[in-house]
Amino acid sequence: MAAGSKRLIGVAFVLVIVVWTTHPATMQPRTTSAARIVSLVPALTEMLFAIGAGPQVIAVSSYDEFPPEVKALPRVGALLDPDVERILSLKPDLIVVYGSQHDFVRQLQRTGVAHFSYVHGGLADILTTIRALAARTGDTEQATRVVRQIEDTLADIRTRVAGRSRPRTMLVFGREPGSLRNVYASGGYGFLHDVLEIAGGDDVFSDIKRESVQASSELVLTRAPDMIVELRADDEAAPDLEAWQAVPSVPAVRNKRIVTLTGGDMVTAGPRIGQAALRLAKALHPDAFK
């Protein structure tokens, strides 16, 4: 399976199951900065490198693709299959895990290895997590700069799209190739929803307070989005947009307002979120950025 496909499947799976376990990142108090870090969360791996803690990262998950430096690091499993023996053999002093990895966390507690526990949340949680992670690595100054840059980008987007007509948008992050089976779209909660709102679109599923909505063709017809935006990971083939002709009465289909945005930045709740919001805003409101 291509790396991009594996990554998007992982993203879709996490967004589906995280509905039941969403809470902010939590951390254990520690008096010294982490020097040997294993990260099982691609979004937080990106954060570690963005705040200047990349040299401390000694291993990453099976799904890590960015930044390019991670390709040279050992792979030690992921959400469902962490290689506990190998992870511990690397003698880390901090392991970044998903909050839903309860059994793994209990093992770490028994061994005395510190962990940083994370579960997807909203856009604000990304900024909070960057700061919290930096507190564990000793990179608070760089984290402040990263957060400020994201905030400045988002503020500029808000200003540019203010007062413009907001298309009712369906943000799709997964479906079966060549069909409208197993369509997964952003619901009314989570970082994808928040980014869409900032970018100047109204989420057609804003009333469903979940990160992920499995949208049948009937539901798509009922919600009748003005625009459909499909997200794809870096190496994944472009989707077959002709599949949407199965619902020709949907305004987005009828008016040919279906676009694809490709890149890990679009599906990762990490430090590139400002870049993702800008790309989405340009797709929704190209005239605002000329």
LINQUIRA-V494713 format. One record per helix or strand. SS is the DSSP state (a for helix, b for strand). FROM is the first residue (numbers start at 0). TO is the last residue. If there is no record, write none. Layout:
ss:SS from:FROM to:TO
ss:SS from:FROM to:TO
This chain:
ss:a from:2 to:19
ss:b from:25 to:26
ss:b from:36 to:38
ss:a from:41 to:49
ss:a from:53 to:55
ss:b from:56 to:59
ss:a from:67 to:71
ss:b from:73 to:74
ss:a from:83 to:88
ss:b from:93 to:97
ss:a from:101 to:110
ss:b from:114 to:117
ss:a from:122 to:136
ss:a from:139 to:160
ss:b from:167 to:173
ss:b from:183 to:185
ss:a from:190 to:197
ss:b from:201 to:202
ss:b from:211 to:213
ss:a from:216 to:222
ss:b from:226 to:231
ss:a from:240 to:246
ss:a from:250 to:253
ss:b from:257 to:261
ss:a from:263 to:265
ss:a from:272 to:283
ss:a from:285 to:288
